[in-house]
Amino acid sequence: MSNTKPIGVAYTDQDIVGSQYVLSGEQLGYTTDAQGTVTQATSKSTGVTLNKSAGQITMNNAALASVTNVTFTLTNSFISSNDILILNVGSGATSGAYNCWVSGLGAGSASITLRNISGGSLSEAVVINFALIHNQ
């Protein structure tokens, strides 16, 4: 079968199964249509909803004390309990001041934790970049 549905760097009807590989000598990722942005409304613990496979979460700029964690829920219909959610701290943050990780994941949502590892309280609108790796 020939490929008929281009999605950027790959095709949706590739029929990749078993021990086959997806290799790229250049970019591999999500198209612009698969990405989105969302901003927390009232606090760093306020949940957000973004139904995209990749994107950016802009956190509220409320204060976060030194060596303190805050957790919020990302509601996302693309997430399954077998997926891998990759996170990193993007813009809006003091360099080296935060760690972030997925502290829980289930069908339709993930718990994301941010920790202030700096020596003092920070009030920044931290941007968290994320991408899903879908597993069946």
C-alpha positions in Angstrom: 0.0 0.0 0.0 1.3 3.4 -0.8 1.5 6.2 1.8 -1.4 8.7 1.3 -1.8 10.7 4.4 1.2 13.0 5.0 1.6 14.4 8.5 4.9 16.2 8.2 7.8 13.8 8.6 5.8 10.6 8.4 2.6 9.1 7.1 -0.4 8.0 9.2 -0.8 4.8 7.3 2.7 3.4 7.6 1.6 0.1 9.1 4.7 0.0 11.4 4.5 -3.2 13.4 6.7 -5.7 15.1 10.5 -5.1 14.9 10.4 -2.4 12.3 12.1 0.9 13.0 11.3 4.6 12.4 14.5 6.4 11.6 15.2 10.0 10.7 18.3 11.8 9.6 16.7 15.1 10.5 13.6 16.2 12.4 11.1 13.7 14.0 8.2 15.1 16.0 4.8 16.5 16.0 3.3 18.9 13.4 2.0 22.3 14.4 -1.6 21.0 14.4 -0.6 18.4 17.0 0.7 21.1 19.4 -1.0 23.5 21.7 -0.7 25.9 24.6 -2.6 26.4 27.9 -2.1 28.8 30.9 -3.0 28.1 34.5 -5.7 30.4 35.7 -5.3 31.0 39.5 -2.4 29.1 41.1 0.4 26.7 40.4 -1.8 23.8 41.6 -4.7 24.7 39.3 -5.3 21.9 36.8 -5.3 22.6 33.0 -6.8 20.9 30.0 -5.0 20.6 26.7 -6.0 17.8 24.2 -2.9 17.8 22.1 0.0 15.3 21.8 2.6 18.0 22.5 2.6 21.6 23.8 3.4 24.1 26.4 1.9 24.7 29.8 2.4 28.2 31.2 2.1 28.0 35.0 0.6 30.7 37.1 3.3 33.2 38.5 2.3 32.6 42.2 5.2 32.3 44.6 6.8 28.9 45.2 9.0 28.6 48.3 12.5 27.2 48.1 12.7 23.3 48.1 9.0 23.1 47.7 6.9 20.9 45.3 3.6 21.8 43.7 1.5 19.3 41.7 -1.2 20.0 39.2 -3.3 17.8 36.8 -3.0 17.9 33.0 -6.3 16.6 31.6 -5.6 15.4 28.0 -7.8 13.0 26.1 -4.8 11.8 24.1 -3.1 10.3 27.2 -3.5 6.5 27.8 -2.2 4.6 30.8 0.6 3.1 28.6 2.0 6.3 27.3 5.2 8.1 28.2 4.9 11.8 28.9 8.2 13.7 28.5 8.6 17.1 30.3 11.1 19.8 30.5 11.3 23.3 32.0 11.2 25.8 29.1 11.1 29.6 29.2 9.9 31.9 31.9 12.1 30.3 34.6 15.4 31.1 36.3 17.9 28.8 34.7 18.5 25.7 36.9 15.9 26.7 39.5 13.3 24.0 38.9 12.8 20.3 38.4 9.7 18.9 36.9 8.4 15.3 36.4 5.3 13.2 35.9 4.2 12.0 39.3 1.2 10.0 38.1 -0.4 9.0 34.7 -3.7 7.4 33.8 -6.1 7.3 30.9 -7.0 11.0 30.2 -4.7 12.7 32.7 -1.3 13.1 34.2 -0.1 14.6 37.5 2.8 17.0 36.9 5.1 18.1 39.8 7.3 21.1 39.8 10.0 21.6 42.5 11.8 24.9 43.3 15.4 23.8 43.9 16.7 27.4 44.2 17.8 29.0 47.4 14.7 31.3 47.7 11.1 31.8 46.9 10.4 32.4 43.2 7.3 34.0 41.6 7.7 33.0 37.9 5.3 31.9 35.1 7.3 28.7 34.4 6.6 27.2 31.0 6.7 23.4 30.9 7.1 21.8 27.5 5.6 18.3 27.0 5.4 15.6 24.4 3.6 12.2 24.4 5.1 9.0 23.2 2.0 6.9 22.5 2.2 3.2 23.3 -0.5 0.6 22.6 
